[in-house]
Amino acid sequence: MGYCPVCRYEYEDGIVVCATCGEELLDEPPGPGVEYVELVEVARVADPSEAELLAGELEAAGIPVELADEHGAELFAGAGTVQVRLLVPERRAAEAGAILASLGGKEKH
């Protein structure tokens, strides 16, 4: 079994990277001393479809991305949220911002 140290999901044998956050999986469940990856907001958009497209661009560049509503809850397709936040690992925020800027200035100011 593989275990994500960030999301704490359990995966079947053979999977080596978390499908949600992109972190490498551990062989053992994470303990209390595991370092968590800080997610930061790189953009906020009003259209969930646009958020999905932007997330796809970031993921295509190898940047894990989470979509959340304006209150921090994970966004589910069809939820009709007014503001959608794009969250990436802090260490990849500058790279994500540059990609979003190249797509039309969607980076967070």
DSSP file (Angstrom, degrees, kcal/mol; ACC not computed):
  #  RESIDUE AA STRUCTURE BP1 BP2  ACC     N-H-->O    O-->H-N    N-H-->O    O-->H-N    TCO  KAPPA ALPHA  PHI   PSI    X-CA   Y-CA   Z-CA
    1    1 A M              0   0    0      0, 0.0     2,-0.4     0, 0.0    11,-0.2   0.000 360.0 360.0 360.0 151.0    0.0    0.0    0.0
    2    2 A G  E     -A   11   0A   0      9,-1.9     9,-3.5    15,-0.0     2,-0.4  -0.912 360.0-159.0-116.7 148.8    1.0    3.6   -0.6
    3    3 A Y  E     -AB  10  26A   0     23,-2.2    23,-3.5    -2,-0.4     7,-0.2  -0.990  15.4-131.6-131.9 132.4    0.1    6.5    1.7
    4    4 A C     >  -     0   0    0      5,-2.6     4,-1.0    -2,-0.4    21,-0.1  -0.704   8.3-156.4 -82.9 126.5    0.0   10.2    0.9
    5    5 A P  T  4 S+     0   0    0      0, 0.0    -1,-0.1     0, 0.0    20,-0.1   0.677  92.4  39.4 -74.6 -15.5    1.8   12.3    3.5
    6    6 A V  T  4 S+     0   0    0     30,-0.1    -2,-0.0     3,-0.1    30,-0.0   0.895 128.9  24.0 -95.8 -57.7   -0.3   15.4    2.5
    7    7 A C  T  4 S-     0   0    0      2,-0.1     3,-0.1    16,-0.0    29,-0.0   0.690  92.4-136.0 -84.6 -20.1   -3.8   14.2    1.8
    8    8 A R     <  +     0   0    0     -4,-1.0     2,-0.2     1,-0.2    -1,-0.0   0.719  50.3 151.0  68.1  24.1   -3.5   11.1    4.0
    9    9 A Y        -     0   0    0      1,-0.0    -5,-2.6    -6,-0.0     2,-0.4  -0.549  42.4-131.4 -82.1 152.6   -5.2    8.9    1.3
   10   10 A E  E     -A    3   0A   0     -7,-0.2     2,-0.3    -2,-0.2    -7,-0.2  -0.890  24.6-165.5-105.6 135.1   -4.4    5.2    1.0
   11   11 A Y  E     -A    2   0A   0     -9,-3.5    -9,-1.9    -2,-0.4     3,-0.1  -0.825  22.9-102.9-120.5 157.9   -3.5    3.8   -2.4
   12   12 A E    >   -     0   0    0     -2,-0.3     3,-1.5   -11,-0.2    -1,-0.1  -0.311  55.2 -78.5 -70.4 159.7   -3.2    0.4   -3.9
   13   13 A D  T 3  S+     0   0    0      1,-0.2    -1,-0.2   -12,-0.1     3,-0.1  -0.263 115.8  37.1 -56.9 145.1    0.2   -1.2   -4.6
   14   14 A G  T 3  S+     0   0    0      1,-0.3     2,-0.5    -3,-0.1    -1,-0.2   0.113  86.2 109.3  98.1 -20.7    1.9    0.1   -7.7
   15   15 A I    <   +     0   0    0     -3,-1.5    -1,-0.3     1,-0.1    -4,-0.1  -0.780  37.7 173.8 -89.6 130.6    0.8    3.7   -7.4
   16   16 A V        +     0   0    0     -2,-0.5     9,-2.7     1,-0.2     2,-0.4   0.568  57.6  52.0-114.8 -13.0    3.6    6.0   -6.5
   17   17 A V  B    S-C   24   0B   0      7,-0.3     7,-0.2   -15,-0.0     2,-0.2  -0.984  84.9-110.0-130.6 138.6    2.2    9.5   -6.7
   18   18 A C     >  -     0   0    0      5,-3.0     4,-1.6    -2,-0.4    -2,-0.0  -0.460  18.6-147.7 -65.6 128.8   -0.9   11.0   -5.1
   19   19 A A  T  4 S+     0   0    0     -2,-0.2    -1,-0.2     1,-0.2     0, 0.0   0.706  94.7  47.7 -70.7 -20.2   -3.6   11.7   -7.7
   20   20 A T  T  4 S+     0   0    0      3,-0.1    45,-0.3    44,-0.1    -1,-0.2   0.911 130.7   9.0 -87.9 -47.9   -4.9   14.6   -5.7
   21   21 A C  T  4 S-     0   0    0      2,-0.1    -2,-0.2    43,-0.1    45,-0.1   0.562  90.1-121.5-116.4 -10.8   -1.7   16.6   -4.7
   22   22 A G     <  +     0   0    0     -4,-1.6     2,-0.1     1,-0.3    -3,-0.1   0.501  60.4 143.4  85.3   2.1    1.1   15.0   -6.7
   23   23 A E        -     0   0    0      1,-0.1    -5,-3.0    -6,-0.1    -1,-0.3  -0.450  58.5-102.1 -75.9 149.9    3.2   14.1   -3.7
   24   24 A E  B     -C   17   0B   0     -7,-0.2    -7,-0.3    -2,-0.1     2,-0.1  -0.487  42.4-116.5 -68.9 140.4    5.2   10.9   -3.7
   25   25 A L        -     0   0    0     -9,-2.7     2,-0.2    -2,-0.2   -21,-0.2  -0.455  20.4-131.3 -80.9 151.8    3.5    8.2   -1.6
   26   26 A L  B     -B    3   0A   0    -23,-3.5   -23,-2.2    -2,-0.1    -1,-0.1  -0.647  10.8-132.5 -95.2 155.7    5.0    6.6    1.5
   27   27 A D  S    S+     0   0    0     -2,-0.2    -1,-0.1   -25,-0.2    -2,-0.0   0.763  93.7  42.3 -76.7 -26.0    5.3    2.9    2.2
   28   28 A E  S    S-     0   0    0    -25,-0.1   -25,-0.2     1,-0.1    -2,-0.1  -0.845 102.8 -88.3-118.4 154.4    3.9    3.4    5.7
   29   29 A P        -     0   0    0      0, 0.0     2,-0.1     0, 0.0    -2,-0.1  -0.338  55.8 -99.3 -58.3 142.2    1.0    5.5    6.9
   30   30 A P        -     0   0    0      0, 0.0   -26,-0.1     0, 0.0   -24,-0.0  -0.388  39.3-143.5 -66.3 140.2    2.2    9.0    7.9
   31   31 A G    >   -     0   0    0     -2,-0.1     3,-1.5    -3,-0.1    -3,-0.0  -0.257  33.5 -85.7 -93.2-175.3    2.7    9.6   11.5
   32   32 A P  T 3  S+     0   0    0      0, 0.0    -1,-0.0     0, 0.0     0, 0.0   0.720 122.8  60.0 -67.0 -20.6    2.1   12.6   13.6
   33   33 A G  T 3  S+     0   0    0      2,-0.1     2,-0.2     0, 0.0     0, 0.0   0.295  74.4 127.9 -91.1  11.3    5.5   14.2   12.8
   34   34 A V    <   -     0   0    0     -3,-1.5     2,-0.4     1,-0.1     0, 0.0  -0.468  61.7-123.4 -71.6 135.2    4.9   14.3    9.0
   35   35 A E        -     0   0    0     -2,-0.2     2,-0.3     1,-0.0    -1,-0.1  -0.647  25.3-141.8 -78.8 129.9    5.5   17.7    7.4
   36   36 A Y        -     0   0    0     -2,-0.4     2,-0.5   -29,-0.0   -30,-0.1  -0.653  13.7-118.4 -92.5 149.5    2.4   19.0    5.6
   37   37 A V        -     0   0    0     -2,-0.3     2,-0.5   -32,-0.0    -1,-0.0  -0.759  26.8-131.2 -87.5 126.5    2.6   20.9    2.3
   38   38 A E        -     0   0    0     -2,-0.5    52,-3.0     1,-0.0     2,-0.4  -0.659  17.9-150.2 -79.2 125.8    1.2   24.4    2.6
   39   39 A L  E     -D   89   0C   0     -2,-0.5     2,-0.3    50,-0.2    48,-0.0  -0.807  13.7-167.8 -96.2 138.8   -1.2   25.2   -0.2
   40   40 A V  E     -D   88   0C   0     48,-2.9    48,-2.3    -2,-0.4     2,-0.4  -0.930  25.5-108.6-125.9 150.9   -1.5   28.9   -1.3
   41   41 A E  E     +D   87   0C   0     -2,-0.3    46,-0.2    46,-0.2     3,-0.1  -0.625  33.8 170.2 -78.6 129.1   -4.0   30.6   -3.5
   42   42 A V  E     +     0   0C   0     44,-2.9    66,-2.1    -2,-0.4     2,-0.3   0.538  66.8   5.4-112.7 -14.0   -2.7   31.6   -6.9
   43   43 A A  E     -D   86   0C   0     43,-1.0    43,-2.6    64,-0.2    -1,-0.4  -0.984  51.6-156.7-162.8 159.6   -6.0   32.7   -8.5
   44   44 A R  E     +D   85   0C   0     62,-0.3     2,-0.3    -2,-0.3    41,-0.2  -0.968  20.3 176.0-142.4 124.7   -9.7   33.2   -7.8
   45   45 A V  E     -D   84   0C   0     39,-2.5    39,-3.5    -2,-0.4    -2,-0.0  -0.911  32.2-139.3-130.7 157.2  -12.3   33.1  -10.6
   46   46 A A  S    S+     0   0    0     -2,-0.3    -1,-0.1    37,-0.2    39,-0.1   0.672  85.3  72.7 -87.9 -18.9  -16.0   33.4  -10.7
   47   47 A D     >  -     0   0    0      1,-0.1     4,-2.2    37,-0.1     3,-0.3  -0.869  63.7-157.6-105.6 114.9  -16.6   30.7  -13.3
   48   48 A P  H  > S+     0   0    0      0, 0.0     4,-2.1     0, 0.0    -1,-0.1   0.837  96.3  55.6 -57.7 -33.0  -16.1   27.0  -12.2
   49   49 A S  H  > S+     0   0    0      2,-0.2     4,-2.0     1,-0.2     5,-0.1   0.909 107.7  48.1 -66.2 -40.9  -15.6   26.0  -15.8
   50   50 A E  H  > S+     0   0    0     -3,-0.3     4,-2.7     2,-0.2     5,-0.2   0.897 109.2  53.9 -64.5 -39.9  -12.8   28.5  -16.2
   51   51 A A  H  X S+     0   0    0     -4,-2.2     4,-2.7     1,-0.2    -2,-0.2   0.912 107.8  50.4 -60.5 -42.2  -11.3   27.3  -12.9
   52   52 A E  H  X S+     0   0    0     -4,-2.1     4,-2.1     2,-0.2    -1,-0.2   0.899 110.9  49.1 -62.8 -41.0  -11.2   23.7  -14.3
   53   53 A L  H  X S+     0   0    0     -4,-2.0     4,-1.7     2,-0.2    -2,-0.2   0.923 112.8  46.4 -64.9 -44.3   -9.5   24.9  -17.5
   54   54 A L  H  X S+     0   0    0     -4,-2.7     4,-2.1     1,-0.2    -2,-0.2   0.907 111.2  52.3 -64.9 -40.8   -6.9   26.8  -15.5
   55   55 A A  H  X S+     0   0    0     -4,-2.7     4,-2.8    -5,-0.2    -1,-0.2   0.898 106.5  54.6 -60.9 -39.5   -6.3   23.9  -13.2
   56   56 A G  H  X S+     0   0    0     -4,-2.1     4,-2.1     1,-0.2    -1,-0.2   0.878 106.5  51.1 -61.6 -38.5   -5.8   21.7  -16.3
   57   57 A E  H  X S+     0   0    0     -4,-1.7     4,-1.0     2,-0.2    -1,-0.2   0.910 112.1  46.4 -64.7 -42.7   -3.1   24.0  -17.6
   58   58 A L  H ><>S+     0   0    0     -4,-2.1     5,-2.5     1,-0.2     3,-0.6   0.921 112.7  49.3 -66.1 -43.5   -1.3   23.9  -14.2
   59   59 A E  H ><5S+     0   0    0     -4,-2.8     3,-1.8     1,-0.2    -1,-0.2   0.865 105.1  58.1 -64.1 -35.9   -1.6   20.1  -14.0
   60   60 A A  H 3<5S+     0   0    0     -4,-2.1    -1,-0.2     1,-0.3    -2,-0.2   0.788 104.9  52.3 -63.3 -26.6   -0.3   19.8  -17.6
   61   61 A A  T <<5S-     0   0    0     -4,-1.0    -1,-0.3    -3,-0.6    -2,-0.2   0.359 126.3-104.4 -88.6   4.5    2.8   21.6  -16.3
   62   62 A G  T < 5S+     0   0    0     -3,-1.8    -3,-0.2     1,-0.3    -2,-0.1   0.647  77.8 135.7  84.3  15.0    3.2   19.1  -13.5
   63   63 A I      < -     0   0    0     -5,-2.5    -1,-0.3    -6,-0.1    -2,-0.2  -0.867  53.4-132.2 -99.8 117.7    1.8   21.4  -10.8
   64   64 A P        -     0   0    0      0, 0.0     2,-0.4     0, 0.0   -43,-0.1  -0.439  30.7-172.7 -64.8 139.9   -0.7   19.8   -8.4
   65   65 A V        -     0   0    0    -45,-0.3     2,-0.4    23,-0.2    23,-0.2  -0.998  16.5-160.6-140.2 141.0   -3.7   22.0   -7.9
   66   66 A E  E     -E   87   0C   0     21,-2.7    21,-3.0    -2,-0.4     2,-0.5  -0.943  12.7-145.0-116.4 141.2   -6.7   22.0   -5.7
   67   67 A L  E     +E   86   0C   0     -2,-0.4     8,-2.4    19,-0.2     2,-0.3  -0.917  26.1 170.3-105.0 132.8  -10.0   23.8   -6.4
   68   68 A A  E     -EF  85  74C   0     17,-2.2    17,-3.8    -2,-0.5     6,-0.2  -0.966  31.9-113.7-138.4 154.0  -11.8   25.2   -3.4
   69   69 A D  E >   -E   84   0C   0      4,-2.6     3,-2.3    -2,-0.3    15,-0.2  -0.245  49.3 -87.3 -78.3 178.0  -14.8   27.6   -2.9
   70   70 A E  T 3  S+     0   0    0     13,-0.8    14,-0.1     1,-0.3    -1,-0.1   0.628 128.6  55.1 -65.2 -11.9  -14.3   30.9   -1.2
   71   71 A H  T 3  S-     0   0    0      2,-0.1    -1,-0.3     0, 0.0    -2,-0.0   0.376 120.9-103.7-100.6   2.5  -14.8   29.4    2.2
   72   72 A G  S <  S+     0   0    0     -3,-2.3     2,-0.1     1,-0.3    -2,-0.1   0.356  74.8 136.8  96.2  -6.1  -12.0   26.8    1.7
   73   73 A A        -     0   0    0      1,-0.1    -4,-2.6    -5,-0.1    -1,-0.3  -0.466  65.5 -96.7 -75.6 147.9  -14.2   23.7    1.0
   74   74 A E  B     -F   68   0C   0     -6,-0.2     2,-0.4    -2,-0.1    -6,-0.3  -0.392  42.3-121.4 -62.9 137.8  -13.1   21.4   -1.8
   75   75 A L        -     0   0    0     -8,-2.4     2,-0.4    10,-0.1    -8,-0.2  -0.672  23.9-161.4 -86.9 132.5  -15.0   22.2   -4.9
   76   76 A F    >   -     0   0    0     -2,-0.4     3,-1.9     1,-0.0     4,-0.2  -0.894  35.3 -90.9-110.3 144.6  -17.1   19.5   -6.5
   77   77 A A  T 3  S+     0   0    0     -2,-0.4    -1,-0.0     1,-0.3   -28,-0.0  -0.226 112.4  16.9 -53.6 134.4  -18.3   19.7  -10.1
   78   78 A G  T 3  S+     0   0    0      3,-0.1    -1,-0.3     1,-0.1    -3,-0.0   0.572  82.4 128.7  81.3   8.9  -21.6   21.3  -10.5
   79   79 A A    <   -     0   0    0     -3,-1.9    -2,-0.1     1,-0.1    -1,-0.1   0.725  63.0-138.3 -72.6 -19.4  -21.5   22.9   -7.0
   80   80 A G        +     0   0    0      1,-0.2     2,-0.1    -4,-0.2    -1,-0.1   0.801  33.5 177.2  70.0  29.1  -22.3   26.4   -8.5
   81   81 A T        -     0   0    0      1,-0.1    -1,-0.2   -12,-0.0     3,-0.1  -0.420  28.2-143.6 -68.1 139.1  -19.8   28.2   -6.3
   82   82 A V  S    S+     0   0    0      1,-0.2     2,-0.5    -2,-0.1    -1,-0.1   0.935  86.4  29.9 -70.9 -47.7  -19.5   31.9   -6.9
   83   83 A Q  S    S-     0   0    0    -36,-0.0   -13,-0.8   -39,-0.0     2,-0.5  -0.960  70.4-163.6-118.1 128.8  -15.8   32.2   -6.3
   84   84 A V  E     -DE  45  69C   0    -39,-3.5   -39,-2.5    -2,-0.5     2,-0.4  -0.949   7.9-152.4-114.0 127.6  -13.4   29.4   -7.0
   85   85 A R  E     -DE  44  68C   0    -17,-3.8   -17,-2.2    -2,-0.5     2,-0.6  -0.819   5.1-146.6 -99.3 135.4   -9.9   29.4   -5.5
   86   86 A L  E     -DE  43  67C   0    -43,-2.6   -44,-2.9    -2,-0.4   -43,-1.0  -0.915  21.0-169.1-100.1 120.2   -6.9   27.7   -7.2
   87   87 A L  E     +DE  41  66C   0    -21,-3.0   -21,-2.7    -2,-0.6   -46,-0.2  -0.916   9.4 172.9-115.1 135.1   -4.5   26.4   -4.6
   88   88 A V  E     -D   40   0C   0    -48,-2.3   -48,-2.9    -2,-0.4   -23,-0.2  -0.905  45.7 -77.5-132.6 161.7   -1.0   25.0   -5.3
   89   89 A P  E >   -D   39   0C   0      0, 0.0     3,-2.4     0, 0.0     4,-0.4  -0.368  45.4-121.3 -58.0 138.7    1.9   23.9   -3.1
   90   90 A E  G >  S+     0   0    0    -52,-3.0     3,-1.4     1,-0.3     4,-0.4   0.844 111.0  59.6 -52.3 -39.0    3.7   27.0   -1.8
   91   91 A R  G 3  S+     0   0    0      1,-0.3    -1,-0.3   -53,-0.2     4,-0.2   0.651 110.1  43.1 -68.5 -13.1    7.0   25.9   -3.4
   92   92 A R  G <> S+     0   0    0     -3,-2.4     4,-2.5     1,-0.1    -1,-0.3   0.305  84.3 101.3-110.5   6.1    5.3   25.9   -6.8
   93   93 A A  H <> S+     0   0    0     -3,-1.4     4,-2.7    -4,-0.4     5,-0.2   0.893  80.4  49.0 -63.0 -43.8    3.3   29.2   -6.5
   94   94 A A  H  > S+     0   0    0     -4,-0.4     4,-2.0     2,-0.2    -1,-0.2   0.922 113.2  47.8 -63.5 -43.0    5.7   31.4   -8.5
   95   95 A E  H  > S+     0   0    0      2,-0.2     4,-1.9     1,-0.2    -2,-0.2   0.917 113.0  48.4 -62.4 -44.2    5.8   28.9  -11.3
   96   96 A A  H  X S+     0   0    0     -4,-2.5     4,-2.6     1,-0.2    -2,-0.2   0.902 109.5  53.2 -63.4 -41.5    2.0   28.6  -11.3
   97   97 A G  H  X S+     0   0    0     -4,-2.7     4,-2.4     1,-0.2    -1,-0.2   0.884 107.6  50.9 -60.9 -39.7    1.6   32.4  -11.2
   98   98 A A  H  X S+     0   0    0     -4,-2.0     4,-1.9     2,-0.2    -1,-0.2   0.902 110.9  48.4 -65.8 -40.8    3.8   32.7  -14.3
   99   99 A I  H  X S+     0   0    0     -4,-1.9     4,-0.7     2,-0.2    -2,-0.2   0.937 112.7  47.6 -64.3 -46.2    1.8   30.1  -16.2
  100  100 A L  H >< S+     0   0    0     -4,-2.6     6,-1.2     1,-0.2     3,-0.8   0.886 109.6  53.8 -63.2 -38.7   -1.5   31.8  -15.2
  101  101 A A  H >X S+     0   0    0     -4,-2.4     3,-1.4     1,-0.3     4,-1.2   0.881 104.7  54.4 -62.8 -37.7   -0.1   35.2  -16.3
  102  102 A S  H 3< S+     0   0    0     -4,-1.9    -1,-0.3     1,-0.3    -2,-0.2   0.694 103.6  58.2 -69.5 -16.3    0.8   33.8  -19.7
  103  103 A L  T << S-     0   0    0     -3,-0.8    -1,-0.3    -4,-0.7    -2,-0.2   0.348 139.4 -61.2 -94.7   4.7   -2.8   32.7  -20.1
  104  104 A G  T <4 S-     0   0    0     -3,-1.4    -3,-0.2    -4,-0.1    -2,-0.2   0.693  83.8 -65.2 123.4  28.0   -4.2   36.2  -19.7
  105  105 A G  S  < S+     0   0    0     -4,-1.2    -4,-0.2    -5,-0.5    -5,-0.1   0.842  79.0 141.4  75.1  34.7   -3.4   37.7  -16.3
  106  106 A K        +     0   0    0     -6,-1.2   -62,-0.3    -9,-0.1    -5,-0.2   0.399  33.9 119.4 -88.9   3.9   -5.3   35.3  -14.0
  107  107 A E  S    S-     0   0    0    -10,-0.2     2,-0.2   -64,-0.1   -64,-0.2  -0.324  73.2-102.3 -70.2 155.4   -2.6   35.3  -11.3
  108  108 A K              0   0    0    -66,-2.1    -1,-0.1     1,-0.1   -65,-0.1  -0.542 360.0 360.0 -76.3 138.1   -3.4   36.6   -7.8
  109  109 A H              0   0    0     -2,-0.2    -1,-0.1    -3,-0.1    -2,-0.0   0.382 360.0 360.0-104.2 360.0   -2.1   40.1   -7.1
